[in-house]
Amino acid sequence: MTELSNGILVLANFENNIYISVDEGANWIEKYSFDNQIFELKSFSNVIYALIQLKGIFRSVDNGSNWSSLNQNLYNRNITSMEIS
């Protein structure tokens, strides 16, 4: 789980889904589902980054509703961890 600077909580589960909570975790809304397992979920400011098994790194700028690939020129997408700074 990670928290955005606007207070929204973002959670990933083992079934490849992204959930958000706008009420400190009292209620969760499913926002997106990936094809593969989500290895890691991090945020910086209000941007969410997800590391997806064998797919690479993806970014969302709209609280997890839409995701874009950050894998241009990345030939090996078998990544096991990421650091955001």
C-alpha positions as CSV (number, residue, x, y, z in Angstrom):
1,M,0.0,0.0,0.0
2,T,1.1,3.5,-0.7
3,E,-0.3,7.0,0.1
4,L,-0.5,9.8,-2.4
5,S,0.2,13.4,-1.3
6,N,-3.6,14.1,-1.7
7,G,-4.3,11.6,1.1
8,I,-5.7,8.8,-1.2
9,L,-4.5,5.3,-0.3
10,V,-3.6,2.9,-3.1
11,L,-3.5,-0.9,-2.6
12,A,-2.5,-3.8,-4.8
13,N,-3.6,-7.4,-4.2
14,F,-2.3,-10.8,-5.4
15,E,-5.1,-11.0,-8.0
16,N,-3.5,-8.2,-10.0
17,N,-6.0,-5.5,-9.0
18,I,-5.4,-1.9,-7.9
19,Y,-7.8,-0.4,-5.3
20,I,-8.0,3.1,-3.9
21,S,-9.5,4.5,-0.7
22,V,-10.5,8.2,-0.2
23,D,-11.7,7.7,3.4
24,E,-8.5,6.4,5.2
25,G,-9.2,2.8,4.3
26,A,-12.8,2.4,5.5
27,N,-13.9,1.6,1.9
28,W,-12.0,0.4,-1.1
29,I,-12.8,0.9,-4.8
30,E,-11.3,-1.3,-7.5
31,K,-9.7,1.0,-10.1
32,Y,-7.7,-1.3,-12.4
33,S,-6.7,-4.9,-13.2
34,F,-3.4,-5.9,-14.7
35,D,-2.8,-9.1,-16.7
36,N,0.1,-10.2,-14.5
37,Q,0.9,-10.1,-10.8
38,I,1.8,-6.7,-9.2
39,F,5.2,-7.0,-7.6
40,E,5.5,-3.6,-6.2
41,L,3.5,-0.3,-5.8
42,K,5.1,3.1,-5.0
43,S,4.1,6.7,-5.3
44,F,5.8,10.1,-5.6
45,S,3.6,13.2,-5.3
46,N,0.3,12.1,-6.9
47,V,1.9,9.7,-9.4
48,I,1.6,5.9,-8.8
49,Y,4.1,3.5,-10.1
50,A,3.5,-0.3,-10.4
51,L,6.0,-3.0,-11.2
52,I,4.2,-5.8,-13.1
53,Q,5.5,-9.3,-13.4
54,L,7.3,-9.8,-16.8
55,K,5.6,-6.5,-18.1
56,G,7.9,-3.8,-16.5
57,I,7.0,-0.5,-14.9
58,F,3.7,1.4,-15.4
59,R,2.6,4.8,-14.2
60,S,-0.8,6.4,-13.3
61,V,-1.4,10.1,-13.0
62,D,-5.2,9.8,-12.3
63,N,-5.4,7.9,-9.0
64,G,-5.1,4.5,-10.7
65,S,-7.8,4.7,-13.4
66,N,-5.4,4.6,-16.4
67,W,-1.9,3.3,-16.7
68,S,0.9,4.0,-19.2
69,S,4.0,1.9,-19.8
70,L,7.4,3.3,-18.9
71,N,9.2,0.5,-20.8
72,Q,10.5,2.2,-23.9
73,N,14.0,1.0,-24.7
74,L,13.8,-1.5,-21.8
75,Y,14.5,-4.8,-23.4
76,N,14.4,-7.0,-20.3
77,R,11.2,-6.5,-18.4
78,N,11.9,-9.1,-15.8
79,I,12.4,-6.5,-13.1
80,T,12.1,-7.5,-9.4
81,S,12.2,-4.2,-7.6
82,M,12.1,-0.4,-8.2
83,E,13.1,2.8,-6.4
84,I,11.4,6.1,-7.0
85,S,13.1,9.4,-6.1
